Amino acid sequence: MSNLHRFFYSGPIAENSIVTLDADAAKHIWQVLRMKEGDHILLTDGKGTLAEGEIHTAERHKCNVSVEKVSFSPRCGKELHLCVAFTKNNSRNEWLLEKATELGVASIIPITTARSEKAHVRVDRWEKILQSAILQSQQNYLPALAKITSLPAVIKQYSETAQKFVAHCIDDKKRVGLDKLLKPAGDAILLIGPEGDFTPDEVNLCVDNGFLPVSLGRQRLRTETAAIAAAAYFNILCDDEN
């Protein structure tokens, strides 16, 4: 079953029902994959559901699928909540969204800080990027994509998270390598600042609220590079299959 092509479907998926995929999926099935009636595909809703179905109708702008088997997978492993001050560069933001999703982060929270650039939010396009990324990486869960949120609001929202970290590059403020502090037990939240970094006052605010100041290495990383480096490390360390 894992060799079958995967597609995203946001509506209810039930056995012995027929669902209609969106026009983009229908075009891909018909024009790119050259699939036809009787072929089998997989569907996921990004909420843990995985279904196998048979193509009932395959046309350029229409594809109906007869759902045959439905299973549900509970979210496994520890969760990483990635809070990032997005840049004004849309392509870099979209790269971050794609790679963070492939690495299985539980949520992505764009944050505003004192030195934030104004990011151009494209919710519909960003959601499509997340959907494509879970299909490519064969996952059944979409990360929750939050609205742009202020730093104090994020601190308050995740006050009970087991592991809380703020990454910064301020030379005269204490930092410890993330690899020395992150444990494979309990969920985690990581704050990544803008290209100009967090201000000293912002770091103090985080530390005063239980966030541990961390370093992601001696190199000075771009915002999106830092986020993905941390997500990759978390993914390896907290993989339940290891």
C-alpha positions in Angstrom: 0.0 0.0 0.0 2.9 2.4 0.7 3.9 2.3 -3.0 0.6 3.9 -4.0 0.5 7.6 -4.9 -0.8 9.8 -2.1 -3.2 12.7 -2.4 -4.7 15.2 0.1 -8.4 15.4 0.8 -9.7 17.8 3.4 -13.2 16.5 3.7 -14.6 13.5 5.6 -13.1 10.1 4.5 -15.3 7.1 5.2 -15.3 3.5 3.9 -17.7 2.8 1.0 -18.0 6.5 0.2 -17.1 8.4 -3.0 -15.0 11.6 -2.7 -14.2 14.2 -5.3 -10.6 15.5 -5.4 -9.8 19.1 -6.2 -9.0 20.2 -9.8 -5.3 20.3 -9.2 -5.2 16.7 -8.0 -7.5 15.6 -10.8 -5.2 17.2 -13.4 -2.1 15.6 -11.9 -3.8 12.1 -11.8 -5.1 12.4 -15.4 -2.4 14.4 -17.2 0.9 13.7 -15.3 0.4 10.2 -13.8 -1.8 9.0 -16.6 -3.9 7.0 -14.1 -7.3 5.7 -15.1 -10.5 4.2 -13.7 -9.7 1.1 -11.6 -6.3 2.4 -10.4 -5.7 2.6 -6.6 -4.4 5.6 -4.7 -4.0 6.7 -1.0 -5.8 9.6 0.6 -5.0 11.5 3.8 -6.7 14.4 5.5 -3.7 15.6 7.4 -5.3 14.7 10.7 -4.2 11.1 11.0 -6.5 9.4 8.5 -5.1 7.3 5.7 -7.4 5.6 3.2 -7.0 3.4 0.1 -9.4 4.0 -2.7 -10.1 3.1 -6.3 -10.4 5.7 -9.0 -14.0 5.8 -10.1 -13.8 8.7 -12.6 -10.6 10.1 -14.1 -10.9 13.3 -16.2 -8.8 16.4 -16.7 -10.7 18.4 -14.2 -12.6 15.8 -12.2 -11.5 12.7 -10.2 -13.9 10.7 -8.1 -12.5 8.0 -5.8 -14.3 5.1 -4.2 -13.0 4.7 -0.7 -12.4 1.1 0.3 -10.2 1.0 3.4 -9.7 3.6 6.1 -7.3 3.6 9.0 -6.3 6.1 11.6 -2.8 6.7 13.0 -2.4 8.5 16.3 0.3 11.1 16.3 3.5 9.4 17.7 6.6 10.8 19.1 7.4 14.1 20.7 6.2 17.4 19.3 8.2 20.4 18.2 6.6 23.8 18.1 8.7 26.0 15.8 8.3 29.7 16.3 10.1 31.8 13.7 10.3 35.4 12.8 9.6 35.1 9.1 11.6 37.3 6.6 10.2 39.5 3.8 11.6 37.0 1.3 8.7 34.8 0.3 10.7 32.1 -1.3 12.8 31.6 1.8 9.7 31.5 4.0 8.1 28.9 1.7 11.3 26.8 1.8 11.2 26.9 5.5 7.5 25.7 5.6 8.2 22.9 3.2 11.3 21.5 5.0 9.9 21.9 8.5 6.8 20.0 7.4 9.0 17.2 5.9 10.8 17.0 9.3 7.5 16.5 11.1 7.2 19.6 13.3 3.8 19.7 15.1 3.2 23.4 14.6 4.8 26.5 12.8 4.2 29.8 14.5 5.3 33.0 12.7 6.2 35.5 15.3 6.7 39.3 15.4 9.6 40.8 17.2 11.2 44.2 17.6 13.4 43.6 14.6 11.0 41.6 12.4 10.6 42.3 8.7 7.1 42.5 7.3 6.3 39.1 5.9 3.7 38.8 3.1 1.3 36.1 4.4 -0.2 33.9 1.7 -2.3 31.5 3.7 -3.8 29.5 0.8 -0.4 29.0 -0.9 1.3 28.1 2.4 -1.4 25.5 3.1 -0.8 23.9 -0.3 2.9 23.8 0.4 2.3 22.0 3.7 -0.1 19.5 2.0 2.4 18.8 -0.7 5.2 18.3 1.9 3.3 15.7 3.9 2.5 13.7 0.8 6.1 13.8 -0.3 7.4 12.7 3.1 4.5 10.1 3.5 3.1 11.6 6.7 -0.5 11.7 7.8 -0.4 14.9 9.9 -0.2 18.5 8.8 1.6 20.9 11.1 -0.7 23.5 12.6 0.1 26.8 10.9 -0.7 29.7 13.2 -1.4 33.3 12.4 1.4 35.7 13.0 1.7 36.0 16.8 3.5 38.4 19.1 6.4 37.1 21.1 4.7 37.7 24.5 1.6 35.9 23.3 3.7 32.8 22.2 5.4 32.8 25.6 2.1 32.8 27.4 0.5 30.2 25.1 3.3 27.6 25.5 4.1 28.3 29.2 3.4 24.7 30.1 5.5 23.0 27.4 8.0 20.6 28.9 11.1 22.0 27.1 11.4 25.7 26.1 14.3 27.2 24.2 15.2 30.6 22.7 18.1 30.6 20.2 20.1 33.8 19.9 23.5 35.1 18.8 24.1 37.9 21.4 27.8 37.4 22.3 27.7 38.7 25.9 24.7 36.6 26.9 25.0 33.1 28.1 24.1 30.3 25.7 24.4 26.5 25.7 24.4 24.3 22.7 20.9 22.9 21.9 22.5 19.4 21.7 23.4 19.6 25.3 20.0 20.6 26.6 17.4 19.0 24.4 16.1 15.7 25.8 14.2 12.9 23.9 11.4 13.2 26.5 8.6 15.8 26.4 7.4 18.2 23.8 9.5 21.3 23.0 9.1 24.8 21.7 12.0 26.7 20.0 12.0 30.4 19.3 14.1 31.6 16.3 14.5 35.4 15.9 14.7 37.6 12.8 17.8 38.3 10.8 18.7 41.1 13.2 18.3 38.6 16.1 16.2 39.1 19.2 16.9 42.2 21.3 18.5 41.7 24.7 15.2 42.7 26.3 13.4 40.0 24.3 15.9 37.4 25.4 15.5 38.5 29.0 11.7 38.2 28.7 12.1 34.6 27.4 14.5 33.6 30.1 12.4 35.2 32.8 9.6 32.9 31.6 11.5 29.7 31.7 13.1 29.6 28.2 16.6 28.3 28.1 19.0 30.3 25.9 20.6 28.1 23.3 23.2 28.2 20.5 22.8 26.3 17.2 26.5 26.2 16.4 29.4 28.7 15.9 28.3 29.7 12.4 25.9 32.6 11.9 22.9 31.0 10.3 20.1 32.6 8.3 16.7 32.5 10.1 15.3 29.6 8.0 18.6 27.7 8.2 18.6 27.9 11.9 15.0 26.7 12.1 15.6 23.7 9.9 18.8 22.7 11.6 17.1 22.6 14.9 14.1 20.7 13.5 16.3 18.1 11.9 18.2 17.6 15.2 14.9 17.2 17.1 13.6 14.8 14.5 16.6 12.5 14.8 16.9 12.7 18.6 13.2 12.1 19.3 12.5 9.5 16.6 10.7 6.7 18.4 12.1 4.2 16.0 15.7 4.8 17.1 
